[in-house]
Amino acid sequence: MVPSTFSRLKAARCLPVVLAALIFAGCGTHTPDQSTAYMQGTAQADSAFYLQQMQQSSDDTRINWQLLAIRALVKEGKTGQAVELFNQLPQELNDAQRREKTLLAVEIKLAQKDFAGAQNLLAKITPADLEQNQQARYWQAKIDASQGRPSIDLLRALIAQEPLLGAKEKQQNIDATWQALSSMTQEQANTLVINADENILQGWLDLQRVWFDNRNDPDMMKAGIADWQKRYPNNPGAKMLPTQLVNVKAFKPASTNKIALLLPLEWPGSGIWSHYSARL
């Protein structure tokens, strides 16, 4: 009897260990939340994929997929469907989901051409509270809400966005910054007031001044740009010149009080800029 009793006691002691092993094994096979990578911008897909994932998920994961689907629908031009899905979002959201919802509300307003509404919503957002990929979208929304009207606020938005972008988008951002500067008359430029610590903006305005002072002389323009690059080596435009300034030999004399029309007459809101905006 003793050996039998001992065996039963040993088996009883082993049971919790076996159960624990089974539990951990079950945890190991649990499918991770794949929506996080998409929310952080490290992965992208279309609205059909997000909608399918939403139908197959529950709780917070389902909400994440729903938010992603809304964003994709806006980018795909399916604003009506995006609004319908946006209105179905639950009231109870975590902080990350709430920030994404607020940003989506702005992007929907822009898609609806409600620029005043978008600006009102943007005024309630603190960009520092957003994730890095959301910050790029925030500044893009500020840029889009400006409707291409050159202003100090537009320049600041472009400058704030530049460090958040990839190499290709950086060039487009720099071209857009120069487009904003080159769309101003010299009188408009002279009225701009900036803060003492806005070194990047100061550099851009000095490049604008180089253009104003030398636009009738290609040789002087070339020398002026080279000197500017030496004086502002850390300016994004010095590292990657605006496309329109790369080939200074193409410059033609200006005959009016506005910048010589060597740049595209379209604002980046169309053409190249709309393609750039769609990638964010």
HELIX and SHEET records of a PDB file:
HELIX    1   1 VAL A    2  GLY A   28  1                                  27    
HELIX    2   2 SER A   35  MET A   39  1                                   5    
HELIX    3   3 SER A   47  GLN A   55  1                                   9    
HELIX    4   4 ASP A   59  LYS A   75  1                                  17    
HELIX    5   5 THR A   79  PHE A   86  1                                   8    
HELIX    6   6 ASP A   95  ALA A  111  1                                  17    
HELIX    7   7 PHE A  115  LEU A  122  1                                   8    
HELIX    8   8 PRO A  127  ASP A  129  5                                   3    
HELIX    9   9 GLN A  132  ALA A  145  1                                  14    
HELIX   10  10 ILE A  152  GLN A  161  1                                  10    
HELIX   11  11 GLU A  162  LEU A  164  5                                   3    
HELIX   12  12 ALA A  167  SER A  182  1                                  16    
HELIX   13  13 GLN A  186  ASN A  190  1                                   5    
HELIX   14  14 ASN A  199  ASN A  214  1                                  16    
HELIX   15  15 PRO A  218  ARG A  231  1                                  14    
HELIX   16  16 PRO A  236  LYS A  239  1                                   4    
HELIX   17  17 THR A  243  VAL A  246  1                                   4    
HELIX   18  18 VAL A  248  ALA A  250  5                                   3    
HELIX   19  19 ILE A  272  ARG A  279  1                                   8    
END                                                                             
